[in-house]
Amino acid sequence: QVQLLESGGGSVQAGGSLRLSCTASGRTFRNFAVGWFRQAPGKERAFVSAMTKTGSSTYHADSVKGRFTISRDNAKNTAYLQMNSLKPEDTAVYYCAVAYLLSSDTYFYTPTWDYWGQGTQVTVSS
């Protein structure tokens, strides 16, 4: 089992920034790919960003490219999502997830991911 705890959410005005953190416990974090998803009210959970185990590859949804950056610190068992130039449409609950296996064909599918955090709310006002 892996436990994931997100933090760093909050309320911000459009154009502002937030950094989300995801701290893992229970298993060796470096053995997992890490990803971020988000779910807005009335919508399905959607892929945001992902990073492979070694950090050699990253993936981003088109809607966040150039604004969001995913990173990880395996020594701290923590992943981050730096969110800049936030827009009201970025408002959602953000979830961290980890996966044993990640491929370039399936990273955006929620079933790819093995463990999930409880989520943290991000609200962007106009």
MIPASE-676856 format. One record per atom (N, C-alpha, C): atom name; residue in three letters; z, y, x negated. Coordinates in pm, whole numbers. Atoms other than C-alpha are relative to their C-alpha. Layout:
% residues N
site atom CA	res ALA	up Z	north Y	east X $
...
//
This chain:
% residues 126
site atom N	res GLN	up 0	north -119	east -82 $
site atom CA	res GLN	up 0	north 0	east 0 $
site atom C	res GLN	up 0	north 125	east -86 $
site atom N	res VAL	up 1	north -131	east 64 $
site atom CA	res VAL	up -65	north 357	east -100 $
site atom C	res VAL	up 45	north 101	east 103 $
site atom N	res GLN	up -43	north -110	east -87 $
site atom CA	res GLN	up 115	north 652	east 50 $
site atom C	res GLN	up -60	north 130	east -54 $
site atom N	res LEU	up 63	north -126	east 37 $
site atom CA	res LEU	up -64	north 986	east 49 $
site atom C	res LEU	up 66	north 113	east 75 $
site atom N	res LEU	up -65	north -114	east -61 $
site atom CA	res LEU	up 99	north 1319	east 114 $
site atom C	res LEU	up -78	north 126	east -33 $
site atom N	res GLU	up 73	north -125	east 19 $
site atom CA	res GLU	up -108	north 1632	east 166 $
site atom C	res GLU	up 95	north 120	east 12 $
site atom N	res SER	up -74	north -125	east -11 $
site atom CA	res SER	up 27	north 1982	east 120 $
site atom C	res SER	up -94	north 115	east -32 $
site atom N	res GLY	up 77	north -119	east 36 $
site atom CA	res GLY	up -99	north 2337	east 81 $
site atom C	res GLY	up -76	north 63	east 114 $
site atom N	res GLY	up 67	north -59	east -114 $
site atom CA	res GLY	up -237	north 2397	east 426 $
site atom C	res GLY	up 71	north 126	east 47 $
site atom N	res GLY	up -60	north -121	east -53 $
site atom CA	res GLY	up -170	north 2715	east 617 $
site atom C	res GLY	up -103	north 84	east 73 $
site atom N	res SER	up 88	north -95	east -68 $
site atom CA	res SER	up -325	north 3019	east 781 $
site atom C	res SER	up -47	north 105	east -98 $
site atom N	res VAL	up 59	north -97	east 91 $
site atom CA	res VAL	up -559	north 3253	east 601 $
site atom C	res VAL	up -112	north 74	east 73 $
site atom N	res GLN	up 111	north -74	east -59 $
site atom CA	res GLN	up -810	north 3521	east 688 $
site atom C	res GLN	up -132	north -43	east -62 $
site atom N	res ALA	up 133	north 33	east 50 $
site atom CA	res ALA	up -1181	north 3466	east 649 $
site atom C	res ALA	up -24	north 68	east -135 $
site atom N	res GLY	up 23	north -48	east 136 $
site atom CA	res GLY	up -1287	north 3507	east 287 $
site atom C	res GLY	up 111	north -35	east -96 $
site atom N	res GLY	up -112	north 36	east 84 $
site atom CA	res GLY	up -953	north 3387	east 159 $
site atom C	res GLY	up -13	north -139	east -61 $
site atom N	res SER	up 0	north 128	east 72 $
site atom CA	res SER	up -861	north 3079	east -44 $
site atom C	res SER	up 129	north -77	east 28 $
site atom N	res LEU	up -114	north 91	east -5 $
site atom CA	res LEU	up -630	north 2782	east -21 $
site atom C	res LEU	up -27	north -114	east -96 $
site atom N	res ARG	up 13	north 122	east 80 $
site atom CA	res ARG	up -564	north 2487	east -249 $
site atom C	res ARG	up 86	north -108	east 63 $
site atom N	res LEU	up -69	north 115	east -55 $
site atom CA	res LEU	up -474	north 2158	east -92 $
site atom C	res LEU	up 33	north -98	east -111 $
site atom N	res SER	up -39	north 104	east 93 $
site atom CA	res SER	up -289	north 1888	east -282 $
site atom C	res SER	up 21	north -130	east 75 $
site atom N	res CYS	up -20	north 134	east -56 $
site atom CA	res CYS	up -273	north 1516	east -221 $
site atom C	res CYS	up 70	north -83	east -108 $
site atom N	res THR	up -78	north 76	east 96 $
site atom CA	res THR	up -1	north 1322	east -400 $
site atom C	res THR	up 12	north -144	east 47 $
site atom N	res ALA	up 0	north 142	east -34 $
site atom CA	res ALA	up -19	north 944	east -409 $
site atom C	res ALA	up 121	north -70	east -61 $
site atom N	res SER	up -107	north 85	east 52 $
site atom CA	res SER	up 253	north 686	east -452 $
site atom C	res SER	up -25	north -143	east 48 $
site atom N	res GLY	up 9	north 139	east -41 $
site atom CA	res GLY	up 276	north 310	east -434 $
site atom C	res GLY	up -97	north -85	east -80 $
site atom N	res ARG	up 97	north 72	east 83 $
site atom CA	res ARG	up -26	north 208	east -639 $
site atom C	res ARG	up -52	north 96	east -107 $
site atom N	res THR	up 50	north -81	east 110 $
site atom CA	res THR	up -198	north 330	east -952 $
site atom C	res THR	up -115	north 89	east 48 $
site atom N	res PHE	up 94	north -95	east -58 $
site atom CA	res PHE	up -382	north 642	east -846 $
site atom C	res PHE	up -135	north -4	east -69 $
site atom N	res ARG	up 126	north -7	east 75 $
site atom CA	res ARG	up -642	north 624	east -1120 $
site atom C	res ARG	up -95	north -114	east 36 $
site atom N	res ASN	up 84	north 112	east -41 $
site atom CA	res ASN	up -772	north 298	east -972 $
site atom C	res ASN	up -77	north 28	east 129 $
site atom N	res PHE	up 61	north -34	east -127 $
site atom CA	res PHE	up -892	north 479	east -661 $
site atom C	res PHE	up -92	north 120	east -11 $
site atom N	res ALA	up 74	north -122	east -28 $
site atom CA	res ALA	up -1167	north 716	east -569 $
site atom C	res ALA	up 81	north 80	east 102 $
site atom N	res VAL	up -77	north -84	east -92 $
site atom CA	res VAL	up -1029	north 1011	east -374 $
site atom C	res VAL	up -96	north 89	east 78 $
site atom N	res GLY	up 87	north -82	east -83 $
site atom CA	res GLY	up -1176	north 1207	east -89 $
site atom C	res GLY	up 80	north 86	east 96 $
site atom N	res TRP	up -56	north -87	east -103 $
site atom CA	res TRP	up -1108	north 1479	east 163 $
site atom C	res TRP	up -93	north -1	east 122 $
site atom N	res PHE	up 69	north -8	east -128 $
site atom CA	res PHE	up -1207	north 1478	east 528 $
site atom C	res PHE	up 70	north 107	east 83 $
site atom N	res ARG	up -64	north -95	east -91 $
site atom CA	res ARG	up -1138	north 1721	east 810 $
site atom C	res ARG	up -38	north -32	east 144 $
site atom N	res GLN	up 23	north 24	east -142 $
site atom CA	res GLN	up -1111	north 1706	east 1185 $
site atom C	res GLN	up 39	north 124	east 79 $
site atom N	res ALA	up -23	north -115	east -85 $
site atom CA	res ALA	up -1148	north 2005	east 1410 $
site atom C	res ALA	up 28	north -48	east 142 $
site atom N	res PRO	up -30	north 41	east -138 $
site atom CA	res PRO	up -1023	north 1998	east 1772 $
site atom C	res PRO	up -125	north -40	east 76 $
site atom N	res GLY	up 111	north 47	east -79 $
site atom CA	res GLY	up -1254	north 1794	east 1990 $
site atom C	res GLY	up -116	north -56	east -78 $
site atom N	res LYS	up 108	north 53	east 84 $
site atom CA	res LYS	up -1463	north 1674	east 1698 $
site atom C	res LYS	up 44	north -122	east -77 $
site atom N	res GLU	up -30	north 118	east 81 $
site atom CA	res GLU	up -1486	north 1360	east 1491 $
site atom C	res GLU	up 41	north 42	east -141 $
site atom N	res ARG	up -36	north -24	east 139 $
site atom CA	res ARG	up -1338	north 1336	east 1145 $
site atom C	res ARG	up -126	north 3	east -85 $
site atom N	res ALA	up 122	north -20	east 77 $
site atom CA	res ALA	up -1596	north 1458	east 897 $
site atom C	res ALA	up 29	north 7	east -150 $
site atom N	res PHE	up -11	north -1	east 145 $
site atom CA	res PHE	up -1648	north 1416	east 524 $
site atom C	res PHE	up -6	north 143	east -53 $
site atom N	res VAL	up 1	north -130	east 67 $
site atom CA	res VAL	up -1573	north 1715	east 301 $
site atom C	res VAL	up -40	north -14	east -146 $
site atom N	res SER	up 25	north 14	east 143 $
site atom CA	res SER	up -1557	north 1612	east -64 $
site atom C	res SER	up 58	north -132	east -49 $
site atom N	res ALA	up -51	north 123	east 59 $
site atom CA	res ALA	up -1503	north 1308	east -284 $
site atom C	res ALA	up -23	north 1	east -150 $
site atom N	res MET	up 11	north 13	east 145 $
site atom CA	res MET	up -1455	north 1217	east -646 $
site atom C	res MET	up 24	north -144	east -38 $
site atom N	res THR	up -18	north 137	east 46 $
site atom CA	res THR	up -1489	north 886	east -826 $
site atom C	res THR	up 128	north -15	east -81 $
site atom N	res LYS	up -125	north 30	east 70 $
site atom CA	res LYS	up -1205	north 716	east -1012 $
site atom C	res LYS	up 14	north 79	east -129 $
site atom N	res THR	up -5	north -67	east 130 $
site atom CA	res THR	up -1294	north 869	east -1344 $
site atom C	res THR	up -28	north 148	east 8 $
site atom N	res GLY	up 39	north -139	east -15 $
site atom CA	res GLY	up -1403	north 1201	east -1205 $
site atom C	res GLY	up -139	north 30	east -47 $
site atom N	res SER	up 134	north -22	east 55 $
site atom CA	res SER	up -1752	north 1149	east -1340 $
site atom C	res SER	up -100	north 46	east 106 $
site atom N	res SER	up 91	north -42	east -108 $
site atom CA	res SER	up -1914	north 1207	east -1000 $
site atom C	res SER	up 80	north 62	east 113 $
site atom N	res THR	up -59	north -63	east -119 $
site atom CA	res THR	up -1834	north 1433	east -709 $
site atom C	res THR	up -106	north 14	east 108 $
site atom N	res TYR	up 87	north -15	east -115 $
site atom CA	res TYR	up -1981	north 1467	east -363 $
site atom C	res TYR	up 60	north 107	east 91 $
site atom N	res HIS	up -47	north -103	east -91 $
site atom CA	res HIS	up -1959	north 1756	east -120 $
site atom C	res HIS	up -91	north 5	east 121 $
site atom N	res ALA	up 80	north -26	east -119 $
site atom CA	res ALA	up -2072	north 1814	east 235 $
site atom C	res ALA	up -78	north 130	east -21 $
site atom N	res ASP	up 84	north -120	east 17 $
site atom CA	res ASP	up -2351	north 2070	east 257 $
site atom C	res ASP	up 74	north 126	east 45 $
site atom N	res SER	up -68	north -117	east -57 $
site atom CA	res SER	up -2126	north 2300	east 459 $
site atom C	res SER	up 103	north 61	east -94 $
site atom N	res VAL	up -103	north -53	east 90 $
site atom CA	res VAL	up -1880	north 2340	east 171 $
site atom C	res VAL	up -49	north 15	east -144 $
site atom N	res LYS	up 53	north -12	east 136 $
site atom CA	res LYS	up -2104	north 2327	east -136 $
site atom C	res LYS	up 4	north 144	east -47 $
site atom N	res GLY	up -10	north -134	east 55 $
site atom CA	res GLY	up -2044	north 2623	east -362 $
site atom C	res GLY	up 128	north 72	east 37 $
site atom N	res ARG	up -126	north -64	east -43 $
site atom CA	res ARG	up -1715	north 2705	east -188 $
site atom C	res ARG	up 122	north -86	east -30 $
site atom N	res PHE	up -111	north 93	east 20 $
site atom CA	res PHE	up -1494	north 2395	east -223 $
site atom C	res PHE	up -21	north -77	east -130 $
site atom N	res THR	up 4	north 79	east 122 $
site atom CA	res THR	up -1407	north 2210	east -543 $
site atom C	res THR	up 108	north -107	east 6 $
site atom N	res ILE	up -96	north 109	east 4 $
site atom CA	res ILE	up -1242	north 1871	east -567 $
site atom C	res ILE	up 33	north -30	east -146 $
site atom N	res SER	up -42	north 37	east 135 $
site atom CA	res SER	up -1042	north 1770	east -872 $
site atom C	res SER	up 115	north -98	east 10 $
site atom N	res ARG	up -111	north 95	east -1 $
site atom CA	res ARG	up -778	north 1519	east -975 $
site atom C	res ARG	up 71	north 6	east -134 $
site atom N	res ASP	up -83	north 12	east 119 $
site atom CA	res ASP	up -496	north 1482	east -1223 $
site atom C	res ASP	up 68	north -135	east 9 $
site atom N	res ASN	up -53	north 136	east -12 $
site atom CA	res ASN	up -432	north 1113	east -1270 $
site atom C	res ASN	up 142	north -12	east -57 $
site atom N	res ALA	up -135	north 4	east 57 $
site atom CA	res ALA	up -123	north 1179	east -1481 $
site atom C	res ALA	up 105	north 44	east 103 $
site atom N	res LYS	up -91	north -47	east -105 $
site atom CA	res LYS	up 32	north 1351	east -1178 $
site atom C	res LYS	up -22	north -72	east 132 $
site atom N	res ASN	up 31	north 74	east -124 $
site atom CA	res ASN	up -113	north 1108	east -921 $
site atom C	res ASN	up -39	north 95	east 113 $
site atom N	res THR	up 30	north -106	east -96 $
site atom CA	res THR	up -254	north 1411	east -746 $
site atom C	res THR	up -147	north 39	east -3 $
site atom N	res ALA	up 133	north -55	east -14 $
site atom CA	res ALA	up -587	north 1529	east -616 $
site atom C	res ALA	up 11	north 137	east 67 $
site atom N	res TYR	up -2	north -136	east -52 $
site atom CA	res TYR	up -676	north 1883	east -520 $
site atom C	res TYR	up -132	north 32	east 70 $
site atom N	res LEU	up 120	north -56	east -62 $
site atom CA	res LEU	up -919	north 2062	east -295 $
site atom C	res LEU	up 17	north 152	east -1 $
site atom N	res GLN	up -2	north -146	east 7 $
site atom CA	res GLN	up -974	north 2424	east -393 $
site atom C	res GLN	up -103	north 53	east 99 $
site atom N	res MET	up 88	north -51	east -105 $
site atom CA	res MET	up -1120	north 2609	east -96 $
site atom C	res MET	up -8	north 151	east -11 $
site atom N	res ASN	up 24	north -144	east 14 $
site atom CA	res ASN	up -1270	north 2953	east -150 $
site atom C	res ASN	up -96	north 48	east 109 $
site atom N	res SER	up 90	north -61	east -99 $
site atom CA	res SER	up -1459	north 3191	east 77 $
site atom C	res SER	up 11	north -71	east 135 $
site atom N	res LEU	up -23	north 76	east -123 $
site atom CA	res LEU	up -1306	north 3026	east 379 $
site atom C	res LEU	up -58	north 72	east 121 $
site atom N	res LYS	up 61	north -48	east -123 $
site atom CA	res LYS	up -1471	north 3065	east 718 $
site atom C	res LYS	up 77	north -53	east 120 $
site atom N	res PRO	up -70	north 52	east -120 $
site atom CA	res PRO	up -1332	north 3026	east 1071 $
site atom C	res PRO	up -41	north -143	east 34 $
site atom N	res GLU	up 45	north 137	east -29 $
site atom CA	res GLU	up -1541	north 2709	east 1106 $
site atom C	res GLU	up 60	north -104	east -94 $
site atom N	res ASP	up -71	north 93	east 87 $
site atom CA	res ASP	up -1337	north 2555	east 824 $
site atom C	res ASP	up 135	north -41	east 61 $
site atom N	res THR	up -126	north 33	east -66 $
site atom CA	res THR	up -1039	north 2544	east 1061 $
site atom C	res THR	up 0	north -145	east 45 $
site atom N	res ALA	up -8	north 143	east -31 $
site atom CA	res ALA	up -929	north 2182	east 1094 $
site atom C	res ALA	up 128	north -56	east -60 $
site atom N	res VAL	up -100	north 77	east 73 $
site atom CA	res VAL	up -672	north 1926	east 996 $
site atom C	res VAL	up -73	north -70	east -114 $
site atom N	res TYR	up 62	north 58	east 118 $
site atom CA	res TYR	up -756	north 1814	east 644 $
site atom C	res TYR	up 77	north -124	east -43 $
site atom N	res TYR	up -58	north 127	east 36 $
site atom CA	res TYR	up -696	north 1456	east 541 $
site atom C	res TYR	up -46	north -41	east -140 $
site atom N	res CYS	up 30	north 61	east 129 $
site atom CA	res CYS	up -679	north 1300	east 198 $
site atom C	res CYS	up -16	north -150	east 22 $
site atom N	res ALA	up 20	north 144	east -9 $
site atom CA	res ALA	up -802	north 944	east 153 $
site atom C	res ALA	up -34	north -55	east -138 $
site atom N	res VAL	up 37	north 67	east 125 $
site atom CA	res VAL	up -844	north 692	east -130 $
site atom C	res VAL	up -73	north -129	east 33 $
site atom N	res ALA	up 80	north 121	east -19 $
site atom CA	res ALA	up -1081	north 401	east -172 $
site atom C	res ALA	up -4	north -79	east -130 $
site atom N	res TYR	up 15	north 87	east 116 $
site atom CA	res TYR	up -1096	north 104	east -405 $
site atom C	res TYR	up -142	north 9	east -54 $
site atom N	res LEU	up 140	north -2	east 39 $
site atom CA	res LEU	up -1474	north 117	east -407 $
site atom C	res LEU	up -70	north 117	east 67 $
site atom N	res LEU	up 73	north -114	east -53 $
site atom CA	res LEU	up -1701	north 414	east -363 $
site atom C	res LEU	up -143	north -7	east -49 $
site atom N	res SER	up 140	north -2	east 41 $
site atom CA	res SER	up -2078	north 426	east -362 $
site atom C	res SER	up -66	north 127	east 51 $
site atom N	res SER	up 72	north -121	east -39 $
site atom CA	res SER	up -2328	north 704	east -332 $
site atom C	res SER	up -62	north -14	east 139 $
site atom N	res ASP	up 59	north 23	east -132 $
site atom CA	res ASP	up -2450	north 545	east -6 $
site atom C	res ASP	up 102	north 7	east 113 $
site atom N	res THR	up -99	north 17	east -108 $
site atom CA	res THR	up -2121	north 521	east 180 $
site atom C	res THR	up 119	north 93	east -9 $
site atom N	res TYR	up -121	north -81	east 20 $
site atom CA	res TYR	up -1881	north 788	east 58 $
site atom C	res TYR	up 35	north 83	east 123 $
site atom N	res PHE	up -25	north -90	east -113 $
site atom CA	res PHE	up -1917	north 991	east 377 $
site atom C	res PHE	up 44	north -75	east 126 $
site atom N	res TYR	up -45	north 78	east -115 $
site atom CA	res TYR	up -1823	north 705	east 612 $
site atom C	res TYR	up 150	north -20	east -4 $
site atom N	res THR	up -145	north 19	east -2 $
site atom CA	res THR	up -1461	north 695	east 719 $
site atom C	res THR	up 42	north -144	east -26 $
site atom N	res PRO	up -44	north 138	east 29 $
site atom CA	res PRO	up -1450	north 310	east 708 $
site atom C	res PRO	up -1	north -35	east -149 $
site atom N	res THR	up 2	north 26	east 144 $
site atom CA	res THR	up -1520	north 330	east 333 $
site atom C	res THR	up 139	north 15	east -61 $
site atom N	res TRP	up -126	north -41	east 58 $
site atom CA	res TRP	up -1174	north 470	east 275 $
site atom C	res TRP	up 113	north -89	east 47 $
site atom N	res ASP	up -100	north 103	east -26 $
site atom CA	res ASP	up -877	north 238	east 252 $
site atom C	res ASP	up 135	north 53	east 47 $
site atom N	res TYR	up -129	north -57	east -36 $
site atom CA	res TYR	up -574	north 463	east 286 $
site atom C	res TYR	up -18	north 149	east 30 $
site atom N	res TRP	up 9	north -139	east -46 $
site atom CA	res TRP	up -520	north 797	east 458 $
site atom C	res TRP	up 137	north 67	east 1 $
site atom N	res GLY	up -120	north -78	east -19 $
site atom CA	res GLY	up -264	north 1072	east 455 $
site atom C	res GLY	up 13	north 44	east 145 $
site atom N	res GLN	up -28	north -45	east -136 $
site atom CA	res GLN	up -117	north 1236	east 764 $
site atom C	res GLN	up -71	north 129	east 36 $
site atom N	res GLY	up 77	north -122	east -27 $
site atom CA	res GLY	up -314	north 1556	east 729 $
site atom C	res GLY	up 81	north 127	east -15 $
site atom N	res THR	up -60	north -131	east 8 $
site atom CA	res THR	up -243	north 1923	east 678 $
site atom C	res THR	up -92	north 100	east 70 $
site atom N	res GLN	up 78	north -93	east -81 $
site atom CA	res GLN	up -353	north 2205	east 906 $
site atom C	res GLN	up -47	north 118	east -84 $
site atom N	res VAL	up 57	north -121	east 58 $
site atom CA	res VAL	up -584	north 2477	east 779 $
site atom C	res VAL	up -59	north 83	east 113 $
site atom N	res THR	up 48	north -90	east -104 $
site atom CA	res THR	up -647	north 2774	east 1006 $
site atom C	res THR	up -56	north 125	east -65 $
site atom N	res VAL	up 66	north -118	east 56 $
site atom CA	res VAL	up -894	north 3048	east 916 $
site atom C	res VAL	up -33	north 94	east 115 $
site atom N	res SER	up 22	north -97	east -105 $
site atom CA	res SER	up -896	north 3359	east 1129 $
site atom C	res SER	up -106	north 101	east -42 $
site atom N	res SER	up 108	north -96	east 29 $
site atom CA	res SER	up -1182	north 3606	east 1156 $
site atom C	res SER	up 51	north 142	east -5 $
//
